[in-house]
Amino acid sequence: MHSPYAPNITCAKRGSIKCLSLALLMYFLYTTFMCINYIDKNFEWNYKSDEAKVVPFILSARAALIKAKGEGTFWSRKYAYPYFLNNRSVYYKKNGRDTCLHSRKCSGYRNTREGKDETIRKIKRILKVTKLLIQLNSFKLTPNMRMDLLINLPRPHVRVHMVKNTLMKLAVQKTPFEAIIPYLKESNMYMFIMNENYISFTLYGNKMFSSLYKEYKTNNFIKLSVFENTILNKTETENLINLKSYSYYFGHVVNRINKIISDIPTSIMQIPASIARGIYLHTQKEKDT
């Protein structure tokens, strides 16, 4: 008598037969349509000349099914398109536009060579207009604190990015922030302040963010900064951040200058009479001679 707990050999055989049939079908499609250059007015495969001209068998099989079944089938739908392929030489041409399968929207794009080059170019563009670069310890920044940074900081003037050390090293070369290269260690986030008026705004100018400043300070998340090609340590960075804005100090200087100019006539009137008499006699002698 067959035990109910024994494995169902018949089902297992049926499953293996189905898998074998599917494998044979895929192999048949692969060998049949491997060398076919499928060209349509809306669909065409192009290849880079310096790379191998190899078409994955899934693509060839799909093209054949579209041709046999028509454009309205499941295989012609947008979500059936295989974005996960690893062949960089394959390009998709539709409506006269070439789009690489490794586009920005694909997961893992930042880890590709193209993604890393784009990150370096973006950081270089930001550094061209950056006045102060602050290095933050990402290990001491909780997810909530990172969200506070992104939400409360003034986006057009202050930006926060997490960049790998190797990419940051390439980005800061031949820039005023090249002095930070020896300090590119561990995991870091970077705060790019592009306007001098927002240096003080960064940590305590915003009322919503000022309540969190004590938590940030005790958490010791600032490592160093670069200002005018000079490395500033944590204390010097906080002192610089806690300074008032440029317009504040400029207003004080203007007021002092105006006060000095207004005091000049008063000081002239307060010259002692003996000194004034001596100056007058000296000028008279020069006229007589």
Backbone torsions as a table, in degrees:
resi	resn	phi	psi	omega
1	MET	NA	138.3	-176.9
2	HIS	-77.9	127.8	-179.3
3	SER	-75.0	139.1	179.0
4	PRO	-69.5	-17.7	-178.8
5	TYR	-91.4	-7.1	179.8
6	ALA	-72.7	150.0	-179.6
7	PRO	-66.0	144.4	-179.4
8	ASN	-81.5	97.1	-175.1
9	ILE	-68.4	-33.5	-178.5
10	THR	-64.2	-44.8	178.9
11	CYS	-64.1	-39.4	-179.9
12	ALA	-63.6	-41.1	179.1
13	LYS	-64.8	-41.1	179.3
14	ARG	-62.6	-40.6	179.2
15	GLY	-64.7	-42.2	179.6
16	SER	-67.0	-35.5	178.1
17	ILE	-65.4	-40.5	178.3
18	LYS	-63.7	-43.3	179.3
19	CYS	-63.4	-41.3	179.8
20	LEU	-65.6	-40.0	178.8
21	SER	-64.6	-42.1	178.7
22	LEU	-63.8	-40.7	179.4
23	ALA	-64.4	-41.8	178.0
24	LEU	-64.6	-39.0	178.3
25	LEU	-62.9	-45.2	179.8
26	MET	-64.8	-39.1	178.1
27	TYR	-65.4	-38.5	178.2
28	PHE	-64.0	-45.2	178.1
29	LEU	-63.3	-38.6	179.8
30	TYR	-63.1	-47.9	-177.8
31	THR	-72.0	-28.0	-176.7
32	THR	-78.3	-44.5	-171.8
33	PHE	-106.5	14.2	-177.9
34	MET	-63.1	-44.1	-173.0
35	CYS	-99.7	6.2	-179.5
36	ILE	-80.9	129.1	176.7
37	ASN	-95.1	95.4	-175.8
38	TYR	-79.7	117.5	-177.3
39	ILE	-126.1	131.6	175.3
40	ASP	-136.5	166.5	-178.2
41	LYS	-69.2	-23.2	179.2
42	ASN	-111.1	-1.3	-173.3
43	PHE	-146.0	129.7	-178.4
44	GLU	-156.9	142.9	176.6
45	TRP	-104.4	127.0	177.7
46	ASN	-115.5	158.6	-178.0
47	TYR	-135.1	148.2	171.0
48	LYS	-74.8	140.8	-174.2
49	SER	-68.6	-26.6	-175.3
50	ASP	-90.5	5.4	-179.2
51	GLU	-124.4	164.1	-177.1
52	ALA	-66.9	139.4	-179.6
53	LYS	-91.1	80.8	-177.1
54	VAL	-122.0	127.5	178.1
55	VAL	-106.7	123.4	177.4
56	PRO	-58.9	145.9	-173.2
57	PHE	-66.3	-25.2	179.3
58	ILE	-64.3	-40.4	-179.3
59	LEU	-66.0	-44.0	179.6
60	SER	-63.2	-41.6	178.6
61	ALA	-63.2	-41.8	179.9
62	ARG	-65.4	-41.6	178.3
63	ALA	-61.7	-40.0	179.1
64	ALA	-66.2	-39.9	179.6
65	LEU	-66.6	-37.8	177.5
66	ILE	-63.3	-42.9	-179.5
67	LYS	-64.7	-36.7	-177.4
68	ALA	-81.6	-41.2	-173.6
69	LYS	-91.9	-25.6	-177.0
70	GLY	106.0	166.7	-174.9
71	GLU	-74.3	-14.8	-175.7
72	GLY	-89.7	6.9	-176.3
73	THR	-86.0	174.6	179.1
74	PHE	-60.0	-35.9	-173.2
75	TRP	-70.9	-19.0	-179.9
76	SER	-93.5	-0.4	-179.3
77	ARG	-72.2	158.1	-173.2
78	LYS	-64.3	-39.7	-174.9
79	TYR	-77.3	-8.3	176.8
80	ALA	-84.2	-3.7	-177.9
81	TYR	-73.7	129.2	-172.8
82	PRO	-80.2	88.1	178.8
83	TYR	-74.7	-12.0	-172.2
84	PHE	-85.7	4.3	-175.7
85	LEU	-68.6	151.0	-177.0
86	ASN	-105.1	5.7	-178.9
87	ASN	-84.5	106.0	-175.6
88	ARG	-73.9	-16.4	-177.9
89	SER	-78.0	-14.7	-176.0
90	VAL	-86.0	130.8	177.8
91	TYR	-122.8	149.2	179.5
92	TYR	-106.3	121.6	-177.3
93	LYS	-113.6	116.9	179.9
94	LYS	-142.7	133.0	-178.5
95	ASN	55.9	35.1	175.5
96	GLY	78.1	9.9	-178.4
97	ARG	-119.1	134.1	177.6
98	ASP	-95.7	128.4	179.5
99	THR	-131.9	123.8	178.7
100	CYS	-71.9	143.8	177.8
101	LEU	-62.9	-27.9	177.7
102	HIS	-88.0	68.6	-179.1
103	SER	-89.0	175.9	-177.9
104	ARG	-63.1	-30.0	-175.6
105	LYS	-76.5	-14.4	179.3
106	CYS	-73.3	141.3	178.0
107	SER	-67.6	141.1	-179.0
108	GLY	83.4	9.3	-177.8
109	TYR	-65.6	-34.8	-177.5
110	ARG	-66.1	-23.0	-179.8
111	ASN	-87.3	-6.4	176.5
112	THR	-80.8	167.4	179.4
113	ARG	-62.3	-40.6	179.4
114	GLU	-64.6	-40.6	179.2
115	GLY	-65.5	-39.8	178.1
116	LYS	-67.0	-41.2	177.3
117	ASP	-62.3	-38.5	178.8
118	GLU	-67.5	-38.3	177.1
119	THR	-62.7	-42.4	179.2
120	ILE	-63.0	-43.7	179.6
121	ARG	-63.9	-38.9	179.7
122	LYS	-65.8	-43.7	179.6
123	ILE	-65.9	-37.8	177.5
124	LYS	-62.5	-40.5	177.9
125	ARG	-64.1	-40.0	179.8
126	ILE	-68.0	-40.0	-178.1
127	LEU	-65.6	-24.5	179.9
128	LYS	-64.2	-26.9	-178.6
129	VAL	-114.7	9.8	-178.2
130	THR	-85.3	133.6	176.4
131	LYS	-96.2	-37.7	-178.3
132	LEU	-136.6	129.9	177.7
133	LEU	-114.0	120.5	-178.4
134	ILE	-112.2	130.4	177.6
135	GLN	-97.4	125.4	-177.7
136	LEU	-113.2	147.3	177.3
137	ASN	-84.5	107.7	-175.9
138	SER	-69.1	-22.8	178.5
139	PHE	-66.3	-28.4	-177.7
140	LYS	-97.4	6.9	176.2
141	LEU	-103.5	113.7	177.4
142	THR	-73.4	161.7	177.1
143	PRO	-55.9	-37.4	178.6
144	ASN	-65.7	-38.6	179.1
145	MET	-68.0	-36.0	176.9
146	ARG	-64.5	-41.0	178.1
147	MET	-65.1	-37.7	176.4
148	ASP	-61.9	-39.8	177.4
149	LEU	-61.5	-45.8	-176.8
150	LEU	-69.7	-34.6	-175.1
151	ILE	-81.6	-44.9	-169.2
152	ASN	-89.3	-19.4	-179.8
153	LEU	-77.8	145.5	178.9
154	PRO	-70.4	107.6	-170.1
155	ARG	-59.1	-44.4	-176.5
156	PRO	-65.9	-26.7	-173.1
157	HIS	-106.6	-22.6	-178.9
158	VAL	-133.4	128.4	-179.9
159	ARG	-129.9	150.8	179.6
160	VAL	-125.1	128.7	179.4
161	HIS	-138.4	146.7	173.2
162	MET	-104.6	115.4	-173.5
163	VAL	-124.9	140.1	175.9
164	LYS	-67.2	149.8	-175.7
165	ASN	-60.9	-40.5	-178.8
166	THR	-65.4	-39.7	179.0
167	LEU	-71.1	-36.7	178.5
168	MET	-66.5	-36.6	178.6
169	LYS	-62.1	-41.7	178.5
170	LEU	-71.0	-31.8	-176.7
171	ALA	-74.7	-34.9	-175.2
172	VAL	-87.7	-4.5	179.7
173	GLN	-64.2	136.7	-179.6
174	LYS	60.3	37.5	174.5
175	THR	-130.3	166.2	176.8
176	PRO	-64.1	-6.3	-178.4
177	PHE	-108.2	20.5	-177.8
178	GLU	-67.8	-18.9	-178.6
179	ALA	-67.0	-12.2	-177.5
180	ILE	-83.0	-7.9	-174.8
181	ILE	-56.4	-45.5	-180.0
182	PRO	-64.2	-15.2	-176.5
183	TYR	-102.9	11.8	179.4
184	LEU	-83.3	81.7	-179.4
185	LYS	-134.7	156.0	178.8
186	GLU	61.4	-164.9	-178.0
187	SER	-96.1	125.7	-173.0
188	ASN	-130.9	152.4	166.1
189	MET	-116.4	155.9	-175.2
190	TYR	-129.2	134.7	177.2
191	MET	-107.9	119.8	-178.4
192	PHE	-103.9	112.8	178.8
193	ILE	-103.6	116.0	-171.2
194	MET	-99.9	-4.3	-179.0
195	ASN	-135.0	127.6	-177.4
196	GLU	-61.9	-28.7	-179.8
197	ASN	-69.2	-14.5	-178.0
198	TYR	-104.4	6.8	177.3
199	ILE	-65.2	-46.4	178.2
200	SER	-74.6	-27.3	-179.7
201	PHE	-67.6	-22.8	-170.1
202	THR	-58.0	-45.7	-172.2
203	LEU	-108.5	-26.9	-178.1
204	TYR	-136.7	-3.0	179.6
205	GLY	-69.5	-35.1	179.2
206	ASN	-80.9	126.5	-175.8
207	LYS	-64.9	-36.8	178.8
208	MET	-66.7	-34.6	-174.7
209	PHE	-87.6	-21.9	-176.5
210	SER	-64.8	-30.7	179.1
211	SER	-67.2	-23.4	179.6
212	LEU	-90.3	-6.0	-174.2
213	TYR	-63.1	-37.7	180.0
214	LYS	-62.7	-40.8	178.7
215	GLU	-64.9	-40.6	179.2
216	TYR	-65.8	-39.9	-176.8
217	LYS	-68.9	-43.8	179.3
218	THR	-69.6	-26.7	179.4
219	ASN	-76.1	-12.9	173.2
220	ASN	57.8	53.2	-174.7
221	PHE	-94.3	-13.4	177.2
222	ILE	-83.1	128.8	179.4
223	LYS	-99.0	-55.1	178.9
224	LEU	-166.1	-179.2	178.2
225	SER	-150.1	165.4	177.2
226	VAL	-125.6	121.0	-179.9
227	PHE	-134.5	118.8	-178.8
228	GLU	54.8	47.7	177.1
229	ASN	60.4	29.6	179.1
230	THR	-126.8	132.8	178.0
231	ILE	-80.6	128.2	176.2
232	LEU	-115.5	132.8	178.2
233	ASN	-76.0	-174.3	-174.9
234	LYS	-61.1	-46.0	-178.7
235	THR	-64.6	-45.5	179.3
236	GLU	-64.3	-35.2	177.6
237	THR	-65.5	-43.7	178.7
238	GLU	-65.6	-36.9	176.7
239	ASN	-63.8	-40.4	178.3
240	LEU	-66.5	-40.2	179.7
241	ILE	-66.1	-35.7	-176.9
242	ASN	-80.1	-3.8	174.5
243	LEU	-69.2	154.0	175.8
244	LYS	-72.9	173.0	-177.1
245	SER	-72.6	166.6	-179.3
246	TYR	-62.3	-40.9	-178.8
247	SER	-65.1	-31.8	179.2
248	TYR	-63.2	-49.8	-179.7
249	TYR	-70.8	-34.0	178.6
250	PHE	-64.3	-37.4	176.7
251	GLY	-63.5	-38.7	177.2
252	HIS	-64.5	-41.3	179.8
253	VAL	-63.6	-43.1	179.7
254	VAL	-62.7	-41.6	178.6
255	ASN	-63.5	-39.0	178.3
256	ARG	-64.5	-42.9	-179.9
257	ILE	-63.2	-43.5	178.5
258	ASN	-62.1	-37.4	179.4
259	LYS	-67.3	-39.1	178.7
260	ILE	-65.0	-43.5	-179.4
261	ILE	-63.6	-40.8	179.5
262	SER	-70.4	-22.9	-179.8
263	ASP	-83.2	-15.2	-176.2
264	ILE	-63.3	-50.8	179.0
265	PRO	-59.6	-38.6	179.3
266	THR	-63.1	-41.3	179.9
267	SER	-68.1	-32.2	177.3
268	ILE	-65.7	-40.7	179.9
269	MET	-68.0	-19.8	-177.9
270	GLN	-93.0	9.5	177.1
271	ILE	-67.4	133.5	179.5
272	PRO	-57.6	149.8	-176.2
273	ALA	-64.9	-35.4	-179.0
274	SER	-63.9	-40.9	179.2
275	ILE	-67.5	-40.9	178.9
276	ALA	-63.7	-39.8	178.9
277	ARG	-65.0	-40.1	179.1
278	GLY	-64.4	-41.2	178.1
279	ILE	-63.0	-41.2	-179.4
280	TYR	-64.3	-44.8	-180.0
281	LEU	-64.2	-37.3	-179.9
282	HIS	-65.2	-40.5	178.2
283	THR	-68.6	-33.0	178.6
284	GLN	-67.8	-39.1	178.5
285	LYS	-63.3	-38.7	179.0
286	GLU	-65.0	-35.9	178.5
287	LYS	-68.0	-39.3	-178.8
288	ASP	-67.4	-37.5	-179.8
289	THR	-74.8	NA	NA
